[in-house]
Amino acid sequence: MPEITVSDSLYRQLVSVSEDGDLDKTMWRMVAHYGRGNHPGD
């Protein structure tokens, strides 16, 4: 899986909004949401 580097403050924000502390699930939801917003016809 690819890795990304984020600032400590962004990481803390992501962890704080993660459901049950599942950061991977939260990140995949963000990717899906981004994809729907940028490719609404797909």
N, C-alpha and C positions, 0 to 999 in steps of 0.2 A: 504494500500500500504506500502511496506517496506520503511524504512528510512535508508539513509546512511549519514555518517559524512565525510565531506571533509574540507580541509584547506581553509582559507579565500582566498588565492591566486588562488586556483583551482576553487573555486566558482565564483570569479570574471571573470576568463577565460571562464567558461561555460556560464555565463550571457552575456559576450561580443560577443560570437558566436551564441547565441540564436536568432532565427528569431522572430522578433516582441516581444522579451522578454518572449517567451513561453519556459521556462526551461524544463517543462515536455516533450514537443514535442521533444526538442533537446536530452534529455536523452534517450527517446525511440528510436530515430534514431541511437544513439550511440550503444544501446543494439542490435538493428537489424544488424547494420554494423559489430559489434563484432561477432554475431552469424553466419553471412554469411562467415566471414573470418576464423572461426574455425570449421565450418561444411559445407564446400562447396558442399558436395554431397546431402544435404537435400533439 
